[in-house]
């Protein structure tokens, strides 16, 4: 479901809808020609009228005003704005369940503003990197963190259309960041992440290695020219790199591996453990067309592991369940998907490839739920290099194909050809993968 369609729950950001930012702020005179034209264009269905009234009432309640004329009075009167600052902080603190003083609430809101900025920064530096100068946020919006000030900017005709849209976008992203922060506090995610790391260090990884100790290895792989899929891989040590010949279709990938012990044997394993950053969760909510992180973000804690063979993958899976018993916890595996043996990958995620190979499941243990993605060396190399499978390409596809890029950077404001940029970025990442 695209977030730019009729089903979008982010209608306040759509530039072709009720709340689009125009060249000038409307005069808000009930019987003016401009107002009548706006009604004819956007209020044909009752649902649109309901959405408009709901948002308008929320704005009036937040600003403690009864009309749009009073909003203009707040814009012009600094004393009136300052009089409302304490009230708005209390309202937002209670809405997001933030305990503490007004200064502590303000500090937390500043964190939400940084997350909103980070969402745009991430897209500028990676997925939309060639257009970074086009989508740079207006300075005044970048440095503004106060929701009251951002809301008033939307109604202030002294600000350019781009700045007013960016103020509205920042408020939307801050609201999502606030919902995510509230969810994290309710689920105690920080404590669970620490407990998960402790479980791995104490009960999963081999005691023959120190905590944090890693063994360096290199995967030397050969890739066929059509899809750049891995057809052969071997493991070498660092001292063998000097004698390695540079061949067409060859990639050399560094991995740093831990070990785990099972049935008297030690197995090497490359592991990356992640806790999703707030900006990544915000983007996921946007892609899923969802404002509730409890519904859309089910992979807050995750582990991706790479082992030599499918047999080693199965051995590690068994080792995990046995390790859970050591902390007096049963481990259940949920939503299992196994495509390591060639079965087509079934996913509803926009941009994902049916050719993706992995063993994926959620493990519930010790009061936490963790997403595990297990690879063999070969499937991991395809995950980062294969055409239409590589994660960098997937990242581009899901940002553009879900409509996130168009929603956050509408064409009429940023003068971007999203279809062209999508294809340019796919070619750019493909070139980087195959040539470097």
C-alpha positions in Angstrom: 0.0 0.0 0.0 1.6 3.3 -1.1 1.5 6.1 1.4 0.7 8.6 -1.4 -2.6 6.9 -2.4 -6.1 7.4 -1.1 -5.4 4.9 1.8 -2.6 7.0 3.1 -2.8 7.9 6.8 -0.2 10.7 6.2 -2.6 12.9 4.2 -1.4 16.0 6.0 1.9 15.7 4.0 0.4 15.1 0.6 0.9 17.9 -1.8 -2.1 16.9 -3.9 -4.6 16.9 -1.1 -6.4 18.8 1.6 -3.4 20.1 3.4 -1.0 21.0 0.6 1.3 23.9 1.0 0.6 26.6 -1.6 2.7 29.6 -2.7 0.9 31.7 -0.2 -1.0 30.9 3.1 -4.8 31.0 2.5 -6.6 34.0 3.9 -9.1 31.6 5.6 -12.1 33.8 4.9 -15.2 31.5 4.9 -17.0 33.0 1.8 -14.0 34.0 -0.3 -13.6 32.8 -3.9 -10.4 31.1 -2.8 -12.2 29.1 -0.1 -15.1 28.1 -2.3 -12.6 26.9 -4.9 -10.7 24.9 -2.3 -14.0 23.3 -1.1 -14.9 22.3 -4.7 -11.5 20.8 -5.3 -10.8 18.9 -2.1 -14.1 18.4 -0.1 -16.1 16.2 -2.5 -16.3 13.3 -0.1 -17.5 13.3 3.5 -14.3 11.6 4.6 -12.3 14.6 3.4 -14.5 17.0 5.3 -14.1 14.8 8.4 -10.3 14.7 8.1 -10.1 18.5 7.6 -12.3 19.2 10.7 -10.3 16.7 12.8 -7.0 18.3 12.0 -8.3 21.9 12.3 -9.8 21.1 15.7 -6.5 19.6 16.8 -4.6 22.7 15.7 -7.1 25.0 17.5 -7.0 22.9 20.7 -3.2 22.8 20.7 -2.8 26.5 20.2 -5.8 27.3 22.4 -7.5 29.5 19.8 -11.0 29.6 18.2 -10.2 30.7 14.7 -7.4 31.1 12.1 -7.4 34.9 12.8 -6.2 34.1 16.3 -3.4 32.0 14.9 -2.2 35.1 13.0 -2.3 37.0 16.3 0.0 34.4 17.9 2.4 34.8 15.0 2.6 38.5 15.4 2.6 38.6 19.2 5.7 37.1 20.9 4.2 37.6 24.4 1.1 35.5 23.4 3.3 32.8 22.1 5.4 32.6 25.2 2.2 32.5 27.3 1.3 29.2 25.5 4.7 27.5 25.6 4.3 25.9 29.1 0.9 24.7 28.2 2.0 23.0 25.0 4.9 21.3 26.7 2.6 19.8 29.3 0.1 18.7 26.7 2.8 16.9 24.7 4.5 15.5 27.8 1.2 13.9 28.9 0.4 12.6 25.4 3.8 10.8 25.1 3.8 9.7 28.7 7.0 11.7 29.5 7.5 12.1 33.3 9.6 15.0 34.6 9.9 18.7 34.7 9.1 21.1 31.8 12.9 21.2 31.0 13.0 17.4 30.9 10.0 17.3 28.6 11.6 19.9 26.3 14.8 17.9 26.2 12.9 14.8 25.1 11.1 16.8 22.4 14.5 18.0 21.2 15.5 14.4 20.8 12.4 13.8 18.7 13.4 16.8 16.5 16.9 15.3 16.1 15.4 12.0 15.0 13.3 13.9 12.4 16.4 15.7 11.1 18.2 12.3 11.0 15.5 10.8 8.8 16.1 13.5 6.2 19.9 13.3 6.6 19.9 9.6 6.1 18.0 9.8 2.9 20.2 12.7 1.7 23.4 10.9 2.3 22.4 7.5 0.8 19.2 6.8 -1.1 18.9 10.3 -2.5 22.6 11.3 -2.4 22.8 12.6 -6.0 20.1 15.1 -5.1 21.4 16.2 -1.7 21.6 19.9 -2.7 18.0 19.8 -3.9 16.5 18.4 -0.7 18.6 20.2 1.9 16.3 21.4 4.7 15.8 25.1 5.1 18.2 26.4 7.9 15.4 27.9 10.0 13.5 24.5 10.0 16.6 22.5 10.7 17.4 24.3 13.9 13.8 24.7 15.2 12.8 22.0 17.7 9.8 23.6 19.4 6.5 22.1 18.1 4.6 25.3 18.8 7.1 27.3 16.6 7.0 24.7 13.9 3.2 24.7 13.8 3.0 28.5 13.6 5.5 28.5 10.7 3.0 26.5 8.7 0.5 29.4 8.9 3.1 32.2 8.5 3.1 33.7 5.0 6.5 35.2 5.6 8.0 31.7 5.1 8.5 30.2 1.7 6.3 27.3 0.6 9.3 24.9 0.9 10.0 26.0 4.5 6.3 25.7 5.5 6.2 22.2 4.1 9.4 21.2 5.9 8.0 22.5 9.2 4.9 20.3 8.6 7.1 17.4 7.7 9.2 17.8 10.7 6.2 17.9 13.0 4.9 14.6 11.4 8.3 12.9 11.8 8.6 14.2 15.4 5.2 12.7 16.2 6.3 9.3 14.9 9.6 9.6 16.9 7.5 10.4 20.0 5.4 7.3 19.5 8.5 5.1 19.0 10.1 6.5 22.1 6.9 5.9 24.2 6.8 2.3 22.9 10.5 1.7 23.8 9.9 3.0 27.3 6.8 0.8 27.7 8.6 -2.3 26.5 11.8 -1.5 28.3 13.8 -2.1 25.1 17.1 -0.8 26.4 17.1 -3.3 29.3 16.1 -6.1 27.0 18.9 -5.3 24.5 21.4 -5.4 27.4 20.0 -8.7 28.6 20.2 -10.2 25.1 23.9 -9.2 24.8 24.6 -10.7 28.2 22.9 -14.0 27.1 25.0 -14.2 24.0 28.3 -13.5 25.8 27.6 -15.8 28.7 25.8 -18.7 27.1 26.1 -18.7 23.3 29.6 -17.7 22.3 32.6 -20.0 23.0 34.4 -19.3 26.3 37.7 -20.0 24.5 37.5 -16.5 23.1 37.4 -13.3 25.2 34.3 -11.0 25.0 34.7 -8.9 21.9 37.5 -11.0 20.5 37.2 -11.5 16.7 39.1 -13.6 14.2 39.7 -12.0 10.8 38.9 -14.0 7.7 38.4 -13.2 4.0 35.7 -14.6 1.7 37.1 -14.9 -1.8 34.1 -15.4 -4.1 33.5 -15.8 -7.9 30.3 -14.3 -9.4 28.7 -15.1 -12.7 28.3 -12.1 -15.0 24.5 -12.0 -15.6 23.1 -11.6 -12.1 26.4 -11.4 -10.3 25.3 -14.4 -8.1 28.0 -16.2 -6.2 29.0 -19.5 -7.8 32.0 -20.3 -5.6 33.5 -19.1 -2.3 36.6 -20.0 -0.3 38.0 -18.7 2.9 41.6 -17.4 3.2 43.7 -15.8 5.9 45.1 -12.3 5.7 48.7 -13.5 4.8 47.2 -15.2 1.7 45.9 -12.0 0.2 49.3 -11.1 -1.3 49.3 -14.1 -3.5 45.7 -13.7 -4.6 45.2 -13.0 -8.3 42.8 -10.3 -9.5 40.2 -12.1 -11.6 37.0 -10.8 -13.4 33.9 -11.3 -11.3 35.9 -11.9 -8.1 35.1 -10.2 -4.8 37.1 -10.2 -1.6 35.0 -9.7 1.6 36.3 -9.2 5.1 34.5 -10.8 7.9 35.3 -10.9 11.6 34.1 -14.0 13.3 33.4 -15.3 16.7 33.0 -19.0 17.7 30.4 -21.2 19.3 30.9 -24.6 20.8 28.5 -27.5 20.1 29.0 -31.3 20.6 32.7 -30.9 21.3 33.4 -28.9 18.1 33.9 -25.1 17.6 32.2 -23.3 14.7 33.2 -19.9 13.3 30.4 -17.4 12.9 30.2 -13.8 11.7 27.6 -11.9 13.7 26.1 -8.4 13.6 23.7 -7.5 16.3 21.4 -4.5 15.9 18.9 -2.4 17.7 17.0 -0.4 15.2 17.9 3.3 15.3 14.9 5.7 15.8 15.2 7.1 12.3 15.1 3.6 10.9 11.9 2.9 12.8 10.4 6.2 11.6 11.1 5.2 8.0 9.6 1.8 8.6 6.4 3.3 9.9 6.2 5.5 6.8 6.8 2.5 4.5 4.1 0.5 6.2 1.7 3.4 6.2 1.3 3.0 9.9 1.6 5.3 13.0 1.6 2.6 15.6 5.1 1.2 16.2 3.6 -1.8 18.1 2.0 -2.9 14.8 4.7 -2.0 12.2 8.0 -2.4 14.0 8.3 -6.0 15.1 12.1 -6.3 14.6 13.5 -3.9 17.2 16.1 -6.4 18.3 17.9 -8.5 15.7 20.9 -10.7 14.9 22.3 -11.6 11.6 24.8 -14.5 11.5 26.9 -16.0 8.7 28.2 -19.5 8.9 30.2 -21.7 6.5 27.5 -24.2 5.5 23.8 -25.0 5.8 24.7 -27.7 8.3 26.5 -25.2 10.4 23.4 -23.0 10.3 21.2 -25.8 11.6 23.8 -26.5 14.3 23.7 -22.9 15.5 19.9 -22.9 15.5 20.0 -26.0 17.8 22.7 -24.4 19.9 20.5 -21.4 20.5 17.6 -23.4 21.8 19.9 -25.4 24.1 21.6 -22.2 25.4 18.2 -20.7 26.3 17.7 -23.7 28.7 20.8 -22.6 30.6 18.9 -19.4 31.7 15.9 -21.5 32.6 13.9 -20.3 29.6 12.2 -22.2 26.8 12.9 -20.8 23.4 10.2 -20.9 20.7 10.8 -20.1 17.1 8.1 -18.1 15.3 7.4 -17.0 11.7 10.1 -19.3 10.3 11.1 -18.8 6.7 13.8 -21.0 5.2 15.0 -20.3 1.6 18.6 -21.5 2.0 17.8 -24.7 0.1 16.4 -22.9 -3.0 12.8 -22.3 -2.1 11.4 -19.0 -3.4 11.3 -16.2 -0.7 7.8 -15.1 0.0 7.6 -11.5 1.4 5.0 -8.8 1.4 7.7 -6.1 1.8 7.8 -3.8 -1.2 11.1 -4.1 -3.1 12.1 -7.5 -1.7 13.3 -10.2 -4.1 11.9 -13.7 -4.3 15.5 -14.8 -4.9 16.7 -13.9 -1.4 18.2 -16.8 0.4 18.2 -17.0 4.2 16.9 -18.7 7.3 14.7 -16.1 9.1 12.8 -16.5 12.3 11.8 -14.8 15.5 13.0 -16.3 18.8 11.1 -15.7 22.0 13.2 -16.3 25.1 13.8 -14.7 28.5 10.9 -12.3 28.0 12.3 -10.9 24.8 11.5 -11.4 21.1 14.5 -11.3 18.7 14.7 -11.5 14.9 17.3 -13.9 13.6 18.6 -13.9 10.0 21.0 -16.8 9.3 23.2 -17.0 6.2 25.7 -19.3 4.7 28.8 -17.7 3.2 27.3 -18.0 -0.2 23.8 -16.6 0.6 25.4 -13.7 2.5 27.5 -12.8 -0.5 24.4 -12.8 -2.6 22.7 -10.7 0.0 25.3 -7.9 -0.5 26.3 -8.4 -4.2 23.6 -10.2 -6.3 21.6 -8.2 -8.8 18.0 -7.5 -7.6 18.9 -9.1 -4.2 21.6 -6.8 -2.8 20.5 -4.9 0.2 21.7 -1.5 -1.1 19.4 -2.0 -4.1 16.6 -3.2 -1.9 16.9 0.0 0.2 16.5 2.2 -2.9 13.5 0.2 -4.2 11.6 0.2 -0.9 12.0 4.0 -0.3 10.9 4.9 -3.8 8.3 2.1 -4.5 6.4 2.6 -1.3 6.1 6.3 -2.0 8.2 7.5 0.9 10.5 9.6 -1.3 7.6 11.3 -3.0 5.8 11.9 0.3 8.8 13.5 2.0 10.2 15.3 -1.1 7.2 16.1 -3.3 8.1 17.0 -6.9 6.3 20.4 -7.0 8.5 21.6 -4.1 11.9 19.9 -4.8 11.7 19.6 -8.6 12.8 15.9 -8.5 12.1 13.2 -11.0 11.7 10.3 -8.6 11.6 7.7 -11.4 14.8 8.9 -12.9 16.6 9.2 -9.5 15.5 5.6 -8.6 17.1 4.2 -11.8 20.2 6.3 -11.4 20.7 5.1 -7.8 20.2 1.4 -8.8 22.8 1.8 -11.5 25.1 3.6 -9.1 25.0 1.0 -6.4 25.3 -1.8 -9.0 28.4 -0.2 -10.4 29.9 0.2 -6.9 29.1 -3.5 -6.2 30.6 -4.9 -9.3 33.5 -2.6 -10.0 35.0 -1.8 -6.5 
